Amino acid sequence: MVDALAPSPAREAAPPEREIAIRVRGVEVGFGPKTIMKNLDLDVYRGEILGFVGGSGQGKSVLTRAILGLVPTRAGTIEVLGRDVARLSPQERKALETRWGVLFQQGALFSALTVKQNVQVPMREHRRLSQAMMDDLAMLKIEMVGLPPDAAEKLPSELSGGMIKRAALARALALDPDIVFLDEPTSGLDPIGAADFDDLIATLQKTLGLTVYMVTHDLDSLYSVCDRIAALAEGRVIAQGPLETMLASDHPWVRSYFHGKRARALARDGA
């Protein structure tokens, strides 16, 4: 149970020139008698890669689903691209959904559809395009994420773990979104594959001007591609800022996460 009297940490003041793509204020989410988060504040700036971390079961995925409008909130407001997600009409919500893409942790590809058909699912749902146009666009997205052309006709069961991640990313990019949500994008990948995927995310973010909201446990990703990091504990964001801010935090959980045994090699190497 979250302490209702626990103060919310001071938020970073957004520089005037930086637009906030996702604004979370005073959000409370719970299920039945259990409160998952309370008085939670978070800003995600347009054009940045934000790494979102927290212990298992702390509510990282719950907050992501709340931002996407998939989980109801008990209090507070969530604005995405200037729109309050709780106040949208069905038509307005559908329009907003075309401006974000989601890569789920295990890819969540439709097993009976080929890679190309999976990438075309958002196009069929939100666009009125000819089959030829969808084929061309799907192949463009497949190439964009580094998959070979022949992967387009393969089923998910015929793909490696890394290829599944890339196919799912291609689907997330199908509608040229402003924001991409990534849920543990490098989980299950070997270190080389994870590093390659991080490089792909960084390249696409710069090339397409994406805002990236990335839930991750991968310290390498936090060190190598994230502009800022936000840490979730005690039902709220306990620290947020660039890596230097996180390393300087005196919060016990943050210190344990960034100065623990698994972080020592990275710190020693100056990553």
N, C-alpha and C positions, 0 to 999 in steps of 0.2 A: 504494500500500500504506500502510495506516495504521500509524504508529509505535506499537508495542505498549507502549512505555514512556512515552508521552505522558500526563501527568497529566490527570485529569478536572477541569474547572473547578468551583469551589465552587458548590454549588447554593443557590438561595434557600431560606431556611427558611420553610415555609408557615405563615402565621399560624394559631393553633389554631382560629379560627372558620371557616377556609376549607377546604372539602372538596376533595380532589383527585379529579377525574373520571378522569384518565389519568395513570398513574405508570409511567415507564420508568426502569429501573435496570440499568446495566452491560450494555446490549444490544450484541451483536455480530451483524452480518449480512454475509454474503459469498456470492459465487458462484464455485465452483471455487477457484482459487488466489488470487482477488482479494478482499480485505476492503474492504467499502464503509464500514462504521462499526464502532467498537470502543469499549467503555467509555462508551457514550452514556447520559446521564441527562436526563430531561425530566419536568416536571410541568405538567399542564393543570388549572386550577382550575375547579370547577363554576360555571357561570354567567358565564364570561368568554369574550371573543373573543381567541384567541391567533393571532397572525400568525406563520407559520413560513417563514423565508427561508433562502436559501443559493444558492451558485453553481450553474450548470447542471451536472448530472452528479454533484453532491455526495451525493445520496441522499435528497432530500426525499420523493419519491414512494415510494421503497423503505421508508423508515421508516413512512410512512402505511400501506402495505400490510402491514407487519409488525404494526402496531397492530391492524389489521383481521383479522389472522390469515391473510393471503393469502400471506405470505412467511415461511418458517421462520427462526428465529433460532439462532445457534450458541451463544450464552451470554446470560445476563441474564434479567430478568423484565419482562413488560408486564402491567399491571393496568388494566382498564377497568371503571369503576363498582364497584371493589372485587373484581373477579374476575380471576384469573390466566388469561389467554386460552389459554395453552399447556396448562392442566390441565382444561379443560372437557370434559365428555362431549358427544357430538353434540347431545343434547337441550338441554343447558345452553348450548351455543354458539348454537343456533338461537334460544333465548330471549333471549340477549344481543344478537343481531343485530337484534331488533325494537326495541332501545333506541338504535340509531344509524341515521343516514341518511347517504348519500354522494352528493355532486354531483361527477361526474367532469369532467375538464377540458373536453372537447368535448360535454358533456351526456350522451353515450352512450345516447340514446333509441333504442328499437326502431323502426326505420324503417317497418316494416309496420303499426305500431299507431298509433292516434290519441293525442293528448295525454291524453285521459281514460283510455284503455286503458293507457298507459304509467304513469300515476299509480296505477292499480289493480293493477299487477303485484305490489308488495309485499303488498297486501291479499290477493290470491289465494294467495300463497305462505305467509303467516303467519296469516291470519285466516279464520274461517268466517263469511262475511257473505253476505247475500242480494245479488242484483244491484242491487236498488233502493237498498240501503244503500250499496253501493260507489259507485254513481252519485252519490248525495248527497254522500258524503265526498270523492269526487274533485272535484266541482264546488266544494266548500268550499275545498279546497287550491288549486285553480286560481284562485279569487277571491283567496285569501290572498296569493298571490305577484304579484298585480296584472295577471293576464292577463284579457282580455275573455272572456265566456261562450262566444262562438262559436269561440274557439281550441280548445275541448275536442274538437271533432270534426275538427280539422285534423291532417294528418300532419306529421312533423318537416320534411319537404322543403318544406312550405308556410309555414314559420316563419322569421322573421328570427333573426339570431344572439342578440339579446337575449331574444327570446321562447323560444328553445331553452333558454337558461340558466334562465329562470323556470320552464319546464315541468319541467326536470330538478330544480330545487329543490322544486317541488311534489311530485314523486315521492319525493325525499329526506325530505319531511315527512309522507309518507302515513301512517305508523304512529305519529305524535306522538312522535318520538324525544327522548331526553335530550341526545344529542350529534349534531352535524352536522359531517361532514367535507367541506370545500370544497377542491377542487383547481383552483387558478388560476381562480376564479370570474369574474374580470373580463377575462380574456385574450380578445382579439379584439373587444372592445367599444370603441366610440368613447368619448371622455372623458365626455360627458353620460350615455351609457348606463351606463358604469362607475360614475359617481357615484350614479346612480339605484339601481343594484344594491347598492352599499354601503349606501345609506340603507335599502333593503329588508331587508338582513341585520341592520342595527342595530335596526330596528323589530321584526323577528320575534324577535330574541334577547331584547329586553326584554319583549315581549308574552308569549312562550312560555317564558321562562326557560331558553333553550337554552345549552348549552356549544358553542362554535364553534371548531373546529380548522381554520384556513385556511392552506393553502399558497399563497403569492402572491409575485409579483415587483413588484406594484403599490405604489409608494411612497405614492400617494394613499390607498389602502386602509389601509396601515399607520398613516398619520398621522391618518386620520379616524375609523376604527371599531375599531381593535384596542386592547384593554386592556393587553396585553403582547405582546412579540415575542421569538421565539427564533431564533437564527442558527446554521446548521449549516455547519461547515467542518472540514477535517482529520479527518473521520470522527466528529465529536462536536459537541455543542452548545457553542459557544465563548462565547456570551453569551445571557442571557435576562433580561427585565424590562420595565418600561414604556419608552416612547419615550425618556424622559430618560436612562435607563440606557444605552440603545443609543447615543445621541448622545454620551455621555461615555466610551464604551468606547475603549480605546487599541489594540484588536486591529486590525491593518492591514486585514483584509477588512471588518470592521464599519465602520471609518472610511471606507474607500473607498465602501462601499455607501450610507451615510447622509450623507456629506459630499462625494460626487462631484458631477459637473456636473449630473446629472439631479435631484439633491436640493437644489441651491442655490436654485432658485426657491421650493420649498416652505419651506425654512428662512428665506428672505428675507421670505416672506409671513406667517411665524409660524404655519404650519399645525400 
